[in-house]
Structure formats: C-alpha cells, structure tokens
Amino acid sequence: MKTILFFPLLLLFTMMGFSQNGTNNRTIKIKPDSKLTITGDTNISKFLCEFDSEMIPSTRKIAVSGNQEELHFQNAILILDNTGFDCGSKGINKDFHALIQTEKYPEISLELKKLCINTPTQAIADLIITIAGETKAYKVPVKIVAGETPQYRGDLTLNIHDFNLEPPKKMFGLIVVKENIEIKFNLKVEK
C-alpha cells in the first residue's frame, strides 16, 4: 500500500537545495538498495511484505517549484507493479494480492504534490495514493539523513477500509487480518 506511498516522496527530497521561485526540471534516481515494506497483523501473527527495489522505476523526470521551505511538484508520480511485493510465502502472497485486488488493479500509484521542509532533517510530504482504484490524500512525516547518498525514511499507518478493501479471512474466519497496516520506507536517492 505503497509502500508504496513513499517512493516518489523520497526520490524527490533531493530537491531540498532548490531555492528559487519558478519551475525547475530535474531527473532523480532511486538506488536499488532502497527498502519499502508493508507490515500487517492478524489475530494470530504478524506478516511483512517487502517490495522488490529492482522493480522501482529508477529514473524519473519531475518539475519542482517553490523555495527551501515549501516545494510543489508536477509529474512526481510513481507507479508500482503490485507483483513486486513478496510476503515470504505463496499463501501470504496470494492473500495480500487478493486484498489489494491485483488482478483487477495491477498497480499502485503514488503522487508527491508538496513537500514542507521543517528542519534540515525533517519534512512533511503531501501524497496522493491510489490503491485498488481508490484515491486518498495523506501527509507523511519524513526523516532526512544527509550523506553521500541522501536517505529519506518514514512510515505511515493506513486503514485498509479507507480504500474499500476487505481483509481476507482464513480457516472459516478464525484467522482475520486487522484493518491497519504500516508502510515503512528508506529510500536512497541520487540527483
């Protein structure tokens, strides 16, 4: 659930040095050692689904306008192929893909609209997330780690009912997936 929500966000944080008004076109690249996971819970145990970072579209052209405190983005859309998620076993993968309706909606869309930079190490991203044909807006706190390759880390808790998704039930309803899932990301981005 995109985990999904966090790829475009992190890719675009490299724009923090952008300080002029007007639109600036940039190309960014997400490094393959970036991570995105979705964690969920059932009434019996937890599960973890990890997105294959090799399937992240690595290079993206975007338009950025604003100043060092608030950036606005155009074309900052990341499309994730649902089959890139691996939950560790065939059964859990099958249930996960049934939950997000992969057969009918094979992709998750994340669009970064705005980034408000609070400090050199913290920001809030305005994201539009589309899962299973439903679109919702979120504000996502992001931690920025400076270095040779900047890292953008964060997590977001989503309620699957916000996307009109019904959690799968197993063993005649004895095992039920809880409605809140957590998306965590650590994106490494190059300009």
FIKOLKE-248674 format. One record per residue: residue number from 1; x, y, z of N, C-alpha, C, O, CB in turn. Coordinates in steps of 0.1 Angstrom, whole numbers, plus 2048, in hexadecimal, padded with zeros to 3 digits. Atoms other than C-alpha are relative to their C-alpha. Glycine has a CB too. Layout:
NUM  X  Y  Z  X  Y  Z  X  Y  Z  X  Y  Z  X  Y  Z
...
END
This chain:
1  808  7F5  800  800  800  800  809  80B  800  808  816  807  7F6  800  80B
2  7F5  7FA  805  81A  80F  7F5  806  80A  808  808  816  808  7FD  805  7F5
3  7F2  801  7FE  82F  80D  805  802  809  7F5  80A  811  7F0  806  7F3  7FF
4  802  7FB  80C  82A  818  7ED  7FE  80F  801  801  815  7F6  7F4  7FA  7FB
5  802  7F2  800  822  83A  7F7  80D  807  801  80D  814  801  7F7  804  80A
6  7F4  7F9  7FC  845  842  7FE  80B  801  7F6  815  808  7F8  805  7FA  80C
7  7F6  7FF  80A  859  83D  7DF  801  80E  7FA  80C  813  7FA  7FF  7F6  7F6
8  7FF  7F3  807  851  85D  7CD  805  80A  80A  80D  813  807  7F3  804  7F9
9  7FD  7F7  7F5  854  86F  7EE  80F  801  802  815  80C  802  7F9  7FC  80D
10  7F2  800  7FD  877  865  7F4  808  803  7F5  813  80A  7F6  804  7F2  805
11  7F8  7FD  80C  883  868  7D1  801  80F  7FF  80B  814  7FA  7F9  7FA  7F4
12  801  7F2  802  879  88C  7D2  806  808  80A  808  814  808  7F2  804  7FE
13  7FA  7F9  7F5  888  896  7F2  80E  806  7FC  813  80F  803  801  7F8  80D
14  7F3  7FB  804  8A9  89B  7E0  7FF  80F  7FB  809  815  7F9  806  7F7  7F6
15  802  7F2  805  89A  8BC  7D5  802  80A  80A  800  816  808  7F3  801  7F9
16  800  7F6  7F5  89F  8CC  7F6  809  80C  7FE  807  816  804  804  7F9  80D
17  7F7  7F4  802  8BB  8E2  7EA  7F9  80A  7F6  7FF  815  7F4  80D  7FB  7FA
18  807  7F8  809  8A2  8F1  7D2  7FB  80D  807  7F4  80B  811  7F4  7F9  7F9
19  803  7F5  7F8  89E  915  7DC  7FA  80C  7F8  7F7  816  7FE  80C  805  807
20  805  7F5  808  890  92A  7C0  7F1  7FE  7FD  7EC  7F2  7FC  808  802  7F3
21  80E  802  805  86C  931  7B6  800  7FE  7F2  80A  801  7EB  7F8  80D  804
22  800  805  80E  862  924  794  801  7F1  800  804  7EB  80A  80B  807  7F8
23  800  80F  801  861  901  787  80E  7FC  7FB  814  802  7F2  7F6  7FC  7F6
24  7F3  806  804  881  8EC  784  7FE  7F2  7FD  7F7  7EA  805  80A  802  80C
25  801  80E  804  882  8CB  772  80C  7F8  805  818  7FD  803  7FE  7FE  7F0
26  7F5  808  7FA  897  8B0  783  7FE  7F1  7FC  7F3  7ED  7FA  801  802  80F
27  800  80F  802  8A0  88B  77D  805  7FB  80D  810  7FF  812  808  7FC  7F4
28  7FC  806  7F4  8A2  876  79C  801  7F1  7FE  7FA  7EB  7F5  7F7  803  80C
29  7FF  80F  801  8AC  851  7A2  800  7FA  80E  806  7FF  817  80E  7FD  7F9
30  800  808  7F3  8A3  839  7BE  809  7F5  7FF  809  7ED  7F5  7F1  7FB  802
31  7F6  80B  801  8BF  822  7C6  7FA  7F3  804  7F0  7F2  80C  80B  803  80A
32  806  80D  7FE  8B8  7FD  7C6  801  7FA  80F  7FB  7F1  812  807  7F6  7F7
33  800  804  7F2  8C2  7F9  7EB  7F6  807  809  7F7  806  815  80E  801  806
34  80B  7FA  7F9  8A4  80D  7F5  7F6  7F5  805  7F6  7EA  800  7F8  80A  7F8
35  809  80A  7FB  889  7FB  80A  7F2  806  802  7F0  811  806  805  7FB  80E
36  80E  7FC  7FE  863  7FC  80C  7F9  7F3  805  7FA  7E8  7FF  7F9  805  7F3
37  807  80C  7FB  84F  7E4  822  7F2  804  805  7EF  810  808  808  7FB  80C
38  80D  7FE  7FA  82B  7E0  82D  7FF  7F5  80A  801  7E9  808  7F5  7FE  7F5
39  802  809  7F4  824  7D0  84F  7F2  800  804  7EB  80B  805  809  804  80C
40  80D  801  7FC  803  7C3  859  7FF  7F6  80C  809  7F0  810  7F7  7FB  7F5
41  802  808  7F4  7F4  7AF  875  7F3  7F8  7FE  7EA  7FD  7F9  800  808  80D
42  80C  808  800  7DB  793  879  7FD  7FE  80F  805  802  818  801  7F2  7F8
43  803  803  7F2  7CA  787  899  80A  7F5  805  809  7F2  811  7F2  7FC  802
44  7F7  80B  7FC  7E6  76C  89A  80E  804  7FF  816  802  808  7FD  7F4  7F8
45  7F2  7FC  802  806  77B  88C  801  80C  7F7  7F7  811  7F1  808  7F4  7FA
46  7FD  7F5  809  817  797  878  805  7FB  7F3  809  7EF  7F2  80A  809  806
47  7FA  803  80D  821  797  854  807  80C  7FA  804  818  7FE  7F5  7FB  7F6
48  7F8  7F6  806  83A  7AB  840  801  7FE  7F1  805  7F3  7ED  80E  801  806
49  7FF  801  80E  839  7B2  81B  80A  80A  7FB  809  816  7FF  7F2  803  7F8
50  7F5  7F7  805  858  7C1  80A  7FF  802  7F1  7FD  7F8  7EA  80E  7FB  804
51  801  7FD  80F  858  7D2  7E8  80E  7FE  7FB  818  803  800  7FB  80F  7FE
52  7F3  803  807  873  7C7  7D0  805  80E  7FA  7FF  813  7F0  7FE  7F6  7F4
53  7FB  7F3  804  887  7E7  7CC  805  801  7F2  806  80B  7EC  80B  805  80A
54  7FC  800  80E  894  7DC  7AA  7F4  803  7F7  7F6  807  7EC  805  7F2  7FD
55  80C  7FD  808  870  7E1  79E  7FC  80F  801  7F2  813  7FB  7F5  7F7  804
56  804  7F1  7FF  86F  806  7A8  806  807  7F4  812  805  7F1  806  806  80D
57  7FB  7F9  80C  871  81B  789  80B  80A  805  808  813  80D  7F5  808  7F9
58  7F5  7F9  7F9  894  829  791  801  80F  7FC  805  817  805  80C  7F9  7FD
59  7FE  7F2  804  895  849  77D  7F3  807  7FC  7EA  801  7F6  80A  801  7F3
60  80D  7F9  802  87A  863  77D  803  80F  7FE  80B  815  804  7F7  7FE  80D
61  7FF  7F2  803  877  886  76E  7F4  807  807  7E8  802  805  800  803  7F1
62  80B  7F9  7F9  863  89E  784  802  80F  7FE  80D  814  7FA  800  7FC  80F
63  800  7F2  800  85B  8C3  785  7FE  805  80F  7F5  800  815  7F6  807  7F7
64  801  7FB  7F2  861  8D6  7A6  7FF  80F  800  807  816  7F8  80C  7FB  808
65  801  7F2  7FF  857  8F9  7B0  7FF  803  80F  7FB  7FA  817  7F5  807  7F8
66  802  7FC  7F2  858  90C  7D2  80D  806  805  815  80C  7FE  7FC  7F4  808
67  7F4  7FB  7F9  873  915  7EB  805  7F5  809  800  7EA  809  7FD  80D  807
68  7FA  80A  7F7  888  904  806  7F7  7FB  80B  7F9  7F1  811  80D  806  806
69  80A  804  7F6  86A  902  81D  7F5  7F8  7FB  7EF  7F0  802  7FB  80C  808
70  80C  807  805  84F  8F5  806  802  7FE  7F1  804  808  7E9  7F3  808  802
71  7FE  803  80E  853  8E3  7E5  7F3  7FA  7FA  7EC  7F2  801  80B  7F6  7FE
72  80C  806  807  837  8DB  7CC  805  7F8  7F4  80E  7FC  7ED  7F6  80C  7FB
73  7FC  80A  80B  83A  8BE  7B3  7F6  7FE  7F5  7EA  7FE  7F8  804  7F3  807
74  808  804  80B  82D  8B6  791  806  7F4  7FA  813  7F3  7F9  7FE  80B  7F5
75  7FB  80C  806  830  894  781  808  7F7  809  810  7EF  805  808  803  7F3
76  7F9  808  7F6  83D  885  7A1  7F7  7F4  804  7F3  7F3  80F  804  809  80D
77  809  80C  7FE  829  865  79D  808  7F4  7FE  810  7F2  7F5  7F4  800  7F5
78  7F9  80D  801  836  843  7A4  7F6  7F5  7FF  7ED  7F4  807  809  7FE  80D
79  809  80B  802  824  824  797  808  7F3  805  812  7F0  800  7FB  7FF  7F1
80  7FA  80C  7FB  82C  804  7AA  7F8  7F4  7FC  7EC  7F3  7FD  801  800  810
81  806  80C  804  825  7E2  79C  7FD  7F7  80C  807  7F4  813  809  7F8  7F5
82  804  808  7F4  812  7CE  7B7  808  7F3  801  80A  7EE  80C  7F1  7FD  800
83  7F9  80D  7FF  825  7AE  7AE  80E  802  806  815  7F8  808  801  7FA  7F2
84  7F3  7FE  7FA  844  7BE  7BC  800  7FE  80F  80B  7FE  815  805  80E  7FE
85  801  803  7F1  838  7B6  7E0  802  7F2  802  7FB  7E9  7FC  7F3  806  805
86  7FE  80D  7FC  845  797  7F0  7FD  7FF  80F  804  806  817  80E  7FB  7FD
87  804  801  7F2  835  78D  812  807  7F3  806  803  7F0  812  7F1  7FF  801
88  7F8  80B  7FA  84C  76E  817  7FA  7F2  7FE  802  7E9  7FF  800  802  80F
89  805  80D  803  835  752  80D  7F5  801  7F6  7EE  80C  7F5  7FB  7F8  80D
90  80A  800  80A  81D  748  7F1  7F2  804  806  7EB  80C  800  7FF  7F3  7F9
91  80D  7FE  7FA  7FF  748  808  7FE  80F  804  7F3  815  801  7FE  7F8  80C
92  801  7F2  7FB  805  76B  817  800  809  7F4  7F9  813  7F3  80C  804  80A
93  800  7F8  80D  80E  779  7F4  7F2  800  7FA  7ED  80A  7F5  80B  7FA  7F6
94  80D  802  806  7ED  76B  7E7  7F6  809  807  7EE  810  801  7FC  7F1  7FF
95  80A  7F8  7F8  7D9  77B  803  803  80F  7FF  7F9  816  7FE  801  7FC  80F
96  7FC  7F2  801  7EC  79C  800  7FB  805  7F3  7F5  810  7F2  80F  802  801
97  804  7FC  80D  7E5  79E  7DB  7F1  800  7FE  7EB  808  7F7  806  7F8  7F5
98  80E  800  800  7C1  795  7E0  7FB  80C  808  7F1  813  803  7FA  7F3  807
99  804  7F4  7F9  7BE  7B1  7FA  801  80C  7F8  7F8  814  7F8  809  801  80D
100  7FE  7F3  808  7CC  7CC  7E3  7FA  7FF  7F2  7FC  808  7EA  80F  804  800
101  807  803  80D  7B9  7BD  7C5  809  802  7F4  806  808  7EA  7F4  80A  7FF
102  7F6  7FF  80A  7D8  7B9  7B0  7FB  7FC  7F2  7FF  801  7E8  80C  7F7  803
103  805  805  80D  7C5  7A6  795  7F8  80B  7F8  7FA  80D  7EC  7F7  7F4  802
104  807  7F5  806  7AE  7C4  78F  807  80D  7FF  806  814  7F5  7F3  802  808
105  7F8  7F4  7FF  7C5  7E0  799  80F  7FC  802  813  7FB  80E  7FB  809  80C
106  7F3  806  7FF  7E9  7D4  792  80B  80A  805  816  806  807  805  7FB  7F3
107  7F6  7F6  7FC  7FA  7F5  79D  7FB  808  80B  7EF  80A  80D  804  808  7F4
108  803  7F6  7F5  7FC  80D  7BA  807  80D  7FB  812  80C  7F6  805  7FB  80E
109  7FB  7F4  804  801  831  7B2  802  809  80C  7FA  80B  815  7F6  807  7F6
110  7FC  7F7  7F6  813  84A  7C8  804  80E  7F9  80C  80E  7F0  80C  7FB  809
111  7FC  7F3  806  814  86F  7C0  803  80A  80B  7FC  80C  814  7F4  806  7F8
112  7FB  7F6  7F7  828  889  7D3  7FB  80D  7FB  7FF  811  7F0  810  7FF  802
113  806  7F3  804  816  8AB  7D2  808  80B  806  80B  815  800  7F2  801  804
114  7FA  7F5  7F9  828  8C0  7EC  80A  7FA  80B  807  7EF  811  7F6  809  806
115  7F7  803  7F5  845  8BE  805  803  80C  808  808  816  803  80E  7FA  7FA
116  7FD  7F5  7F7  847  8D4  823  80C  7FC  809  80B  7F2  810  7F3  803  809
117  7F3  803  7F9  86A  8D5  832  800  807  80D  801  813  80E  80C  803  7F7
118  800  7FA  7F2  869  8DA  858  80E  804  805  810  80E  80A  7F9  7F7  809
119  7F2  7FE  7FC  88E  8D6  85F  809  7F9  7F6  803  7F2  7ED  803  7FA  80F
120  7F8  807  80A  8AC  8C9  84B  7FF  7F1  801  803  7EA  7F8  80F  804  802
121  801  80F  7FE  8A4  8A6  859  7F1  7FB  800  7EF  7EF  801  807  7FC  80C
122  80E  804  7FF  87D  8A6  859  7F8  808  7F6  7FA  814  7F3  7FB  802  80E
123  809  7FA  80A  862  8AD  83F  7F2  7F9  801  7F1  7EE  807  806  7FF  7F2
124  80D  806  801  83D  8A6  839  7FD  800  7F1  7FD  80A  7EA  7F5  808  808
125  803  801  80E  833  899  817  7F1  7FE  7FE  7EA  7F7  806  807  7F4  7FA
126  80E  802  803  810  89C  808  800  7F6  7F4  805  7F9  7E9  7F9  80E  7FC
127  801  80B  80A  809  87C  7F5  7F2  7FD  7FC  7E9  7FE  804  808  7F4  805
128  80C  805  804  7ED  870  7E0  803  7F1  7FC  80B  7EE  7F4  7FA  808  7F3
129  7FE  80F  802  7EB  849  7E1  7F3  7FA  7FA  7E8  7FC  7FF  803  7FA  80E
130  80C  807  807  7D5  834  7CA  803  7F1  802  80D  7EC  7FD  7FF  804  7F2
131  7FF  80F  7FE  7D0  80F  7D4  7F2  7FB  7FD  7E8  800  801  804  7FC  80F
132  80C  807  804  7B6  7F8  7C4  7F5  80A  7FB  7E9  809  7FE  7FA  7F9  80C
133  809  7F6  806  7A6  816  7B2  7FB  80B  809  7F4  813  805  7F5  7F9  7FB
134  804  7F6  7F7  7A1  82B  7D1  80C  809  803  817  805  804  7FB  7FA  80E
135  7F5  7F5  7FE  7B5  84C  7D6  7FE  807  80D  7F2  80B  810  800  809  7F4
136  800  7F9  7F3  7BD  85C  7F8  80C  809  801  817  806  7FB  7FF  7F6  80C
137  7F5  7F6  7FD  7D3  879  803  805  7FE  80E  7FE  7FB  817  7FB  80F  7FE
138  7F9  802  7F3  7EC  875  81F  80B  80B  802  811  80F  7F9  806  7F2  802
139  7F4  7F8  7FC  805  88B  832  80A  7F6  807  806  7EF  811  7FC  80C  80A
140  7F7  80A  7FB  824  876  839  80D  807  805  814  80E  7FE  804  7F6  7F4
141  7F4  7FA  7FA  840  880  851  80C  7F8  7FA  80C  7EC  7F9  800  7FE  810
142  7F5  806  806  862  879  842  80D  805  807  80E  811  80A  801  804  7F1
143  7F3  7FC  7FA  885  878  852  80A  800  7F5  80B  7F6  7ED  804  7F5  80C
144  7F6  7FF  80B  8A1  883  83C  80E  7FE  806  812  804  810  800  80F  7FA
145  7F2  803  7FC  8C4  874  841  80A  804  7F6  80A  7FF  7EB  801  7F1  804
146  7F6  7FB  80A  8E0  888  830  80B  7F6  7FF  80D  7ED  808  805  80D  805
147  7F5  809  803  8FD  876  821  804  800  7F2  7FE  808  7EA  7FD  7F2  805
148  7FC  800  80E  90E  86D  801  7F4  7FD  7F7  7F2  803  7EC  80B  7F5  7FD
149  80D  803  807  8EC  85E  7F6  7F6  803  80B  7F4  7FB  814  7FF  7F1  7FB
150  80A  7FD  7F6  8D0  86F  809  7F6  7F5  802  7F2  7EE  7F8  7F9  80D  7FD
151  80A  80A  7FD  8B7  858  81A  7F3  807  805  7F4  811  80D  805  7F6  80A
152  80D  7FB  7FB  892  85F  820  7F8  7F5  806  7F5  7EB  800  7F8  807  7F4
153  806  80A  7F8  881  84B  83B  7F3  804  806  7F1  810  809  809  7FB  80B
154  80D  7FD  7FA  85E  849  847  7F7  7F4  801  7FA  7EA  7FC  7F9  80B  7F8
155  80B  80B  7FF  83F  835  850  7F3  807  800  7F1  812  805  803  7F7  80C
156  80E  7FB  801  81A  839  84B  7F7  7F4  804  7F9  7E9  7FE  7FD  806  7F2
157  80A  80A  7FD  7FE  825  85B  7F3  803  7F8  7EE  80E  7F8  7FD  800  80F
158  80C  7FF  809  7E0  81F  843  7F6  7F7  805  7F9  7EC  80B  803  7FE  7F2
159  80B  809  7FD  7BE  811  84A  7FB  7FA  7F2  7F8  802  7E9  7F4  807  808
160  804  805  80D  7B6  7F9  82D  7F2  803  7FC  7EE  803  7F0  802  7F1  800
161  80E  7FD  803  791  802  830  7FF  80E  7F9  7F5  810  7F2  7F8  800  80C
162  800  7F3  807  79B  825  823  800  7FE  7F1  7FC  807  7EA  80C  808  805
163  7FF  804  80E  7A1  814  802  7F5  7F6  7FC  7F6  7F0  7F1  80D  7FB  7FC
164  80B  80A  802  781  7FF  804  805  7F2  7FE  7FF  7EA  7F6  7F8  804  7F4
165  7FA  80D  800  796  7E0  809  7FB  7F8  80B  7F9  7FD  816  80F  800  7FF
166  805  809  7F6  789  7C2  81C  80C  7F6  803  810  7EF  7FA  7F3  7F9  7FC
167  7F6  809  7FD  7A3  7AE  82F  7FC  7F1  7FE  7F1  7EE  801  805  802  80F
168  803  80E  801  7A5  789  827  7FE  7F9  80D  804  7FD  817  80B  7F9  7F7
169  802  808  7F4  798  770  840  804  7F2  7FD  801  7ED  7F2  7F1  801  806
170  7FB  80E  803  7A8  74D  843  7FA  7F7  80B  7F5  7FB  816  80F  800  801
171  805  80A  7F7  79D  72D  853  7F2  803  806  7F0  804  812  80A  7FE  80C
172  80E  7FD  7FD  778  736  853  7FF  80C  80A  7F6  80C  813  7FA  7F4  807
173  801  7F4  7F8  77E  758  863  808  800  80D  808  809  815  7F2  803  803
174  7F8  801  7F4  795  74C  87F  80D  809  7FF  811  80E  80A  804  7F2  803
175  7F4  7F7  802  7B3  760  870  7FB  80C  7F8  7F6  80A  7ED  80C  7F8  7F9
176  804  7F4  807  7AB  784  867  80B  80A  800  811  80D  80A  7F3  806  808
177  7F6  7F5  801  7C2  7A0  85A  7FA  80C  806  7EE  810  804  804  802  7F1
178  805  7F4  7FA  7BF  7BF  86F  800  80B  7F6  808  80B  7EC  809  804  80C
179  802  7F6  80A  7B5  7DF  85D  80B  80A  7FE  80C  811  7F4  7F4  807  803
180  7F5  7F7  801  7D4  7F4  864  80D  7F9  7FB  810  7EF  800  803  807  80D
181  7F3  804  805  7F4  7EF  850  80A  80B  801  806  817  801  7FF  7FA  7F2
182  7F6  7F6  7FE  815  801  854  80A  7FF  7F4  80F  7F4  7F1  808  7FE  80D
183  7F7  7FF  80B  82A  80C  836  80D  807  805  80C  812  80A  7FA  807  7F4
184  7F3  7F9  7FC  84F  813  83D  809  800  7F3  809  7F8  7EB  807  7F7  80B
185  7F7  7FE  80B  868  820  824  80D  806  804  80E  80E  80E  7F9  808  7F5
186  7F3  7FA  7FF  88D  828  822  805  801  7F2  80A  7F7  7EC  80A  7F8  80A
187  7FD  7FE  80E  894  837  800  80E  807  7FF  810  811  806  7F5  808  7F8
188  7F3  7FA  803  8B7  83F  7F4  7FF  806  7F2  7FC  7FF  7E8  80C  7F6  801
189  803  7F8  80C  8B6  85A  7D9  80C  807  7FB  813  80E  802  7F4  80A  802
190  7F6  7F8  807  8CE  868  7C0  7FA  80A  7F7  7EF  808  7F1  80A  7F7  7F8
191  805  7F6  809  8C9  888  7AC  805  7FC  7F2  802  803  7E8  805  80E  804
END
